[in-house]
Amino acid sequence: MPKLKLGPLADDRPVKLTIELQALVHRDLVAYAEVLGRETGQTVSDPAKLIGPMLARFMATDRAFAKARKQGAGGRPHSGSGSAG
């Protein structure tokens, strides 16, 4: 069985977002949660919890994004100090 890109989910403080998914994407997300549960032994009670780790993994492996980020094209986390903007 091929190894999934996601491993066990980290217990991290979430930021709440509201999104709409195409029905096909939602069905695939549910299926992915089932496969991930079998592979890791970690039950995924809410497939929506996979979206954050999936996006993080996608961005971490996007070479063009990494290059743009290194060149200062945004994407730096806001430190909370100074002005917003």
HUUR-V335381 format. One record per residue. N is the residue number from 1. RES is the residue in one small letter. SS is DSSP state (H for helix, E for strand, C for the rest). PSI is psi in whole degrees, 0 to 359 (NA if undefined). NEAR is the number of other ideal C-beta (glycine too) atoms within 12 Angstrom. Layout:
n = <N & N>
res = <RES & RES>
ss = <SS & SS>
psi = <PSI & PSI>
near = <NEAR & NEAR>
This chain:
n = <1 & 2 & 3 & 4 & 5 & 6 & 7 & 8 & 9 & 10 & 11 & 12 & 13 & 14 & 15 & 16 & 17 & 18 & 19 & 20 & 21 & 22 & 23 & 24 & 25 & 26 & 27 & 28 & 29 & 30 & 31 & 32 & 33 & 34 & 35 & 36 & 37 & 38 & 39 & 40 & 41 & 42 & 43 & 44 & 45 & 46 & 47 & 48 & 49 & 50 & 51 & 52 & 53 & 54 & 55 & 56 & 57 & 58 & 59 & 60 & 61 & 62 & 63 & 64 & 65 & 66 & 67 & 68 & 69 & 70 & 71 & 72 & 73 & 74 & 75 & 76 & 77 & 78 & 79 & 80 & 81 & 82 & 83 & 84 & 85>
res = <m & p & k & l & k & l & g & p & l & a & d & d & r & p & v & k & l & t & i & e & l & q & a & l & v & h & r & d & l & v & a & y & a & e & v & l & g & r & e & t & g & q & t & v & s & d & p & a & k & l & i & g & p & m & l & a & r & f & m & a & t & d & r & a & f & a & k & a & r & k & q & g & a & g & g & r & p & h & s & g & s & g & s & a & g>
ss = <C & C & C & C & C & C & C & C & C & C & C & C & C & C & C & C & C & C & C & C & C & C & H & H & H & H & H & H & H & H & H & H & H & H & H & H & H & H & H & H & C & C & C & C & C & C & C & C & H & H & H & H & H & H & H & H & H & H & H & H & C & C & H & H & H & H & H & H & H & H & C & C & C & C & C & C & C & C & C & C & C & C & C & C & C>
psi = <129 & 148 & 133 & 156 & 332 & 143 & 202 & 145 & 135 & 146 & 101 & 155 & 118 & 159 & 126 & 130 & 154 & 125 & 162 & 136 & 149 & 149 & 319 & 319 & 319 & 317 & 318 & 324 & 318 & 315 & 319 & 318 & 320 & 315 & 317 & 320 & 318 & 320 & 321 & 345 & 8 & 113 & 131 & 101 & 332 & 104 & 336 & 335 & 348 & 339 & 314 & 306 & 326 & 315 & 319 & 316 & 318 & 311 & 325 & 335 & 6 & 104 & 322 & 321 & 315 & 318 & 314 & 322 & 319 & 326 & 4 & 26 & 34 & 188 & 359 & 138 & 143 & 127 & 344 & 352 & 151 & 194 & 153 & 133 & NA>
near = <7 & 6 & 10 & 24 & 18 & 30 & 17 & 17 & 27 & 14 & 9 & 10 & 7 & 14 & 9 & 10 & 12 & 8 & 13 & 10 & 18 & 10 & 10 & 10 & 18 & 18 & 14 & 18 & 27 & 23 & 18 & 27 & 29 & 20 & 22 & 29 & 23 & 15 & 20 & 20 & 10 & 22 & 16 & 28 & 14 & 15 & 27 & 25 & 28 & 35 & 30 & 24 & 30 & 27 & 20 & 19 & 19 & 18 & 17 & 16 & 14 & 15 & 12 & 14 & 18 & 15 & 12 & 15 & 17 & 13 & 12 & 9 & 12 & 12 & 17 & 11 & 8 & 11 & 8 & 7 & 7 & 7 & 7 & 7 & 5>
